[in-house]
């Protein structure tokens, strides 16, 4: 997968929003990487480090990462991780 069909300014806005939450992710040994923005404006992320295996990653993604992105980049409709750890 690759980031397609978005201009550099749009990508910078997404990265800037992610940079707001990255210090919190990094403090717990994790991070996120942008994989793509779909045609229906869903931002697909890969959870890195501890985030990829953390049982709280779904909550972190929705309550932290997604909210940060949606606030800064309202064109994005949702944020999904391709490798969220199963709950339980």
Z-matrix of the N, CA and C atoms (Angstrom, degrees):
N
C 1 1.458
C 2 1.520 1 109.52
N 3 1.307 2 115.21 1 149.09
C 4 1.459 3 120.09 2 178.99
C 5 1.521 4 108.90 3 -144.76
N 6 1.302 5 115.01 4 156.01
C 7 1.450 6 120.15 5 176.19
C 8 1.520 7 107.30 6 -72.79
N 9 1.323 8 117.14 7 122.38
C 10 1.459 9 121.21 8 -177.08
C 11 1.522 10 110.50 9 -133.01
N 12 1.309 11 114.83 10 158.77
C 13 1.460 12 122.98 11 171.54
C 14 1.529 13 114.77 12 58.85
N 15 1.319 14 117.90 13 28.45
C 16 1.457 15 119.71 14 173.98
C 17 1.515 16 108.53 15 -132.74
N 18 1.320 17 115.25 16 145.76
C 19 1.462 18 118.37 17 -178.48
C 20 1.523 19 110.69 18 -83.53
N 21 1.305 20 115.14 19 168.54
C 22 1.466 21 121.06 20 -174.69
C 23 1.528 22 111.45 21 -63.52
N 24 1.322 23 117.82 22 -38.82
C 25 1.465 24 120.61 23 179.51
C 26 1.529 25 110.98 24 -62.08
N 27 1.318 26 116.37 25 -42.18
C 28 1.463 27 121.37 26 178.76
C 29 1.526 28 109.94 27 -62.30
N 30 1.327 29 116.14 28 -43.76
C 31 1.464 30 120.66 29 179.11
C 32 1.527 31 111.07 30 -64.23
N 33 1.327 32 116.70 31 -38.95
C 34 1.464 33 120.24 32 178.02
C 35 1.522 34 111.42 33 -64.00
N 36 1.323 35 117.23 34 -36.03
C 37 1.464 36 120.72 35 177.59
C 38 1.530 37 110.49 36 -65.93
N 39 1.326 38 116.65 37 -40.71
C 40 1.463 39 120.54 38 177.62
C 41 1.531 40 110.05 39 -63.97
N 42 1.335 41 116.45 40 -48.87
C 43 1.470 42 120.34 41 -179.03
C 44 1.528 43 111.10 42 -62.23
N 45 1.335 44 117.01 43 -37.63
C 46 1.463 45 120.59 44 178.21
C 47 1.532 46 110.71 45 -62.61
N 48 1.337 47 116.24 46 -41.73
C 49 1.468 48 120.18 47 177.75
C 50 1.525 49 110.30 48 -64.26
N 51 1.326 50 116.60 49 -41.52
C 52 1.466 51 119.97 50 178.70
C 53 1.522 52 110.98 51 -66.67
N 54 1.329 53 116.54 52 -34.89
C 55 1.461 54 120.01 53 178.97
C 56 1.526 55 112.17 54 -62.73
N 57 1.332 56 117.25 55 -24.51
C 58 1.460 57 120.88 56 178.14
C 59 1.531 58 111.46 57 -69.26
N 60 1.319 59 116.80 58 -29.94
C 61 1.464 60 121.05 59 -176.62
C 62 1.531 61 112.09 60 -102.15
N 63 1.323 62 117.37 61 -18.02
C 64 1.474 63 120.72 62 -176.35
C 65 1.532 64 114.51 63 -56.09
N 66 1.335 65 120.11 64 -40.37
C 67 1.472 66 118.23 65 179.61
C 68 1.532 67 112.98 66 -56.94
N 69 1.318 68 117.15 67 -34.49
C 70 1.466 69 121.19 68 179.21
C 71 1.525 70 110.60 69 -71.80
N 72 1.323 71 116.14 70 -40.12
C 73 1.469 72 120.30 71 177.60
C 74 1.522 73 110.49 72 -66.33
N 75 1.335 74 115.55 73 -44.84
C 76 1.466 75 120.66 74 -178.58
C 77 1.528 76 112.01 75 -64.86
N 78 1.331 77 116.62 76 -32.23
C 79 1.469 78 120.24 77 179.02
C 80 1.523 79 111.09 78 -62.49
N 81 1.331 80 116.46 79 -26.43
C 82 1.464 81 121.56 80 178.33
C 83 1.527 82 111.95 81 -102.44
N 84 1.334 83 117.07 82 12.60
C 85 1.458 84 120.76 83 175.94
C 86 1.513 85 114.86 84 84.05
N 87 1.319 86 117.99 85 21.48
C 88 1.461 87 120.74 86 -178.05
C 89 1.513 88 112.89 87 -126.96
N 90 1.323 89 115.22 88 -177.39
C 91 1.457 90 122.86 89 177.17
C 92 1.520 91 107.92 90 -172.35
N 93 1.328 92 116.08 91 177.90
C 94 1.463 93 121.64 92 176.18
C 95 1.519 94 109.42 93 -133.59
N 96 1.320 95 115.29 94 153.81
C 97 1.459 96 122.15 95 178.44
C 98 1.522 97 108.26 96 -132.83
N 99 1.337 98 116.85 97 130.98
C 100 1.455 99 121.58 98 177.74
C 101 1.520 100 108.60 99 -72.03
N 102 1.338 101 115.93 100 128.94
C 103 1.454 102 120.98 101 176.39
C 104 1.526 103 111.88 102 -103.44
N 105 1.333 104 115.90 103 -46.34
C 106 1.462 105 119.33 104 179.61
C 107 1.514 106 111.01 105 -165.80
N 108 1.316 107 114.27 106 162.85
C 109 1.454 108 122.21 107 167.67
C 110 1.522 109 104.65 108 -117.74
N 111 1.324 110 116.90 109 118.79
C 112 1.461 111 120.86 110 -176.14
C 113 1.524 112 110.61 111 -73.80
N 114 1.325 113 115.48 112 169.22
C 115 1.461 114 120.87 113 178.38
C 116 1.524 115 112.29 114 -60.50
N 117 1.338 116 116.72 115 -28.81
C 118 1.467 117 119.78 116 178.48
C 119 1.527 118 111.96 117 -95.01
N 120 1.354 119 115.41 118 22.00
C 121 1.469 120 123.36 119 171.21
C 122 1.525 121 113.75 120 64.77
N 123 1.316 122 116.37 121 39.82
C 124 1.455 123 122.45 122 171.75
C 125 1.521 124 107.04 123 -100.99
N 126 1.326 125 115.52 124 124.44
C 127 1.458 126 121.50 125 178.14
C 128 1.521 127 108.41 126 -85.26
N 129 1.338 128 116.08 127 120.95
C 130 1.467 129 121.63 128 179.35
C 131 1.521 130 108.26 129 -102.11
N 132 1.320 131 115.59 130 126.88
C 133 1.461 132 122.46 131 -178.36
C 134 1.522 133 110.77 132 -120.55
N 135 1.323 134 115.26 133 154.15
C 136 1.447 135 121.55 134 168.72
C 137 1.519 136 106.95 135 -106.36
N 138 1.323 137 117.15 136 129.56
C 139 1.456 138 121.43 137 176.33
C 140 1.518 139 107.51 138 -84.28
N 141 1.321 140 116.56 139 129.33
C 142 1.456 141 122.29 140 -175.32
C 143 1.522 142 111.33 141 -110.70
N 144 1.331 143 116.11 142 156.68
C 145 1.459 144 121.18 143 175.98
C 146 1.508 145 111.91 144 60.59
N 147 1.317 146 115.88 145 -136.66
C 148 1.461 147 121.41 146 -177.45
C 149 1.522 148 112.44 147 -62.45
N 150 1.323 149 117.66 148 -26.37
C 151 1.467 150 120.42 149 -179.28
C 152 1.524 151 111.88 150 -63.82
N 153 1.327 152 116.81 151 -29.13
C 154 1.453 153 120.17 152 -178.40
C 155 1.515 154 114.05 153 -69.65
N 156 1.322 155 117.85 154 -21.53
C 157 1.464 156 121.17 155 -177.51
C 158 1.523 157 113.50 156 -120.66
N 159 1.303 158 117.84 157 -1.32
C 160 1.463 159 121.43 158 -176.49
C 161 1.527 160 111.00 159 -73.55
N 162 1.336 161 117.64 160 131.81
C 163 1.460 162 119.89 161 178.25
C 164 1.534 163 112.82 162 -66.99
N 165 1.321 164 117.13 163 -16.36
C 166 1.469 165 120.84 164 178.92
C 167 1.529 166 112.14 165 -93.57
N 168 1.321 167 117.81 166 5.14
C 169 1.458 168 120.35 167 -173.78
C 170 1.523 169 113.10 168 -61.61
N 171 1.326 170 118.03 169 -34.62
C 172 1.465 171 120.22 170 178.70
C 173 1.519 172 110.52 171 -63.23
N 174 1.324 173 116.54 172 -44.31
C 175 1.463 174 120.27 173 179.33
C 176 1.525 175 110.60 174 -67.02
N 177 1.324 176 117.29 175 -42.41
C 178 1.464 177 120.69 176 177.77
C 179 1.517 178 110.70 177 -60.34
N 180 1.329 179 116.03 178 -42.53
C 181 1.455 180 120.52 179 -179.36
C 182 1.519 181 110.73 180 -61.49
N 183 1.329 182 117.97 181 -48.93
C 184 1.464 183 121.75 182 -175.85
C 185 1.524 184 112.49 183 -75.21
N 186 1.323 185 117.27 184 -45.96
C 187 1.465 186 120.54 185 -174.03
C 188 1.520 187 112.95 186 -81.22
N 189 1.315 188 117.60 187 -27.14
C 190 1.454 189 120.27 188 -176.29
C 191 1.507 190 113.36 189 -108.63
N 192 1.315 191 115.53 190 -66.73
C 193 1.466 192 121.08 191 -173.44
C 194 1.524 193 111.01 192 -64.55
N 195 1.316 194 117.52 193 -52.35
C 196 1.463 195 120.27 194 -177.15
C 197 1.524 196 111.38 195 -60.74
N 198 1.323 197 117.65 196 -44.86
C 199 1.463 198 120.01 197 -179.09
C 200 1.524 199 111.93 198 -62.24
N 201 1.304 200 117.10 199 -39.91
C 202 1.463 201 121.60 200 178.27
C 203 1.525 202 110.88 201 -62.80
N 204 1.327 203 116.22 202 -44.81
C 205 1.468 204 120.64 203 -178.99
C 206 1.522 205 110.97 204 -68.18
N 207 1.330 206 117.72 205 -46.64
C 208 1.466 207 120.82 206 -177.43
C 209 1.523 208 111.94 207 -62.83
N 210 1.313 209 116.58 208 -34.99
C 211 1.468 210 120.61 209 178.63
C 212 1.526 211 110.92 210 -68.00
N 213 1.331 212 117.41 211 -42.30
C 214 1.464 213 121.88 212 -175.99
C 215 1.523 214 113.25 213 -84.31
N 216 1.335 215 116.34 214 -29.15
C 217 1.472 216 121.16 215 -175.48
C 218 1.535 217 108.12 216 -132.19
N 219 1.345 218 117.27 217 79.37
C 220 1.466 219 119.95 218 -174.23
C 221 1.530 220 114.47 219 -63.55
N 222 1.324 221 117.62 220 -15.20
C 223 1.468 222 119.89 221 176.71
C 224 1.531 223 111.63 222 -65.73
N 225 1.331 224 116.44 223 -27.13
C 226 1.465 225 120.90 224 178.60
C 227 1.531 226 108.26 225 -72.67
N 228 1.327 227 116.28 226 130.57
C 229 1.466 228 121.23 227 -177.29
C 230 1.528 229 112.76 228 -92.56
N 231 1.333 230 117.18 229 -29.32
C 232 1.464 231 121.07 230 -179.51
C 233 1.520 232 108.92 231 -161.54
N 234 1.319 233 114.89 232 160.91
C 235 1.466 234 122.05 233 177.05
C 236 1.526 235 106.90 234 -124.20
N 237 1.323 236 116.33 235 128.57
C 238 1.462 237 121.12 236 179.80
C 239 1.522 238 109.09 237 -129.85
N 240 1.314 239 115.11 238 147.08
C 241 1.465 240 121.09 239 173.74
C 242 1.522 241 107.98 240 -104.00
N 243 1.316 242 115.71 241 139.40
C 244 1.461 243 119.86 242 -178.71
C 245 1.519 244 111.95 243 -82.78
N 246 1.323 245 117.55 244 -13.04
C 247 1.459 246 120.73 245 -175.17
C 248 1.526 247 113.01 246 -135.09
N 249 1.334 248 116.90 247 45.66
C 250 1.465 249 120.98 248 179.30
C 251 1.523 250 109.10 249 -70.20
N 252 1.336 251 115.82 250 134.36
C 253 1.458 252 121.50 251 178.08
C 254 1.530 253 109.19 252 -67.69
N 255 1.325 254 117.55 253 136.48
C 256 1.471 255 119.64 254 177.03
C 257 1.519 256 111.36 255 -64.12
N 258 1.312 257 116.20 256 144.33
C 259 1.468 258 121.11 257 179.81
C 260 1.518 259 108.48 258 -82.78
N 261 1.337 260 114.91 259 135.17
C 262 1.462 261 119.70 260 176.70
C 263 1.449 262 109.29 261 104.23
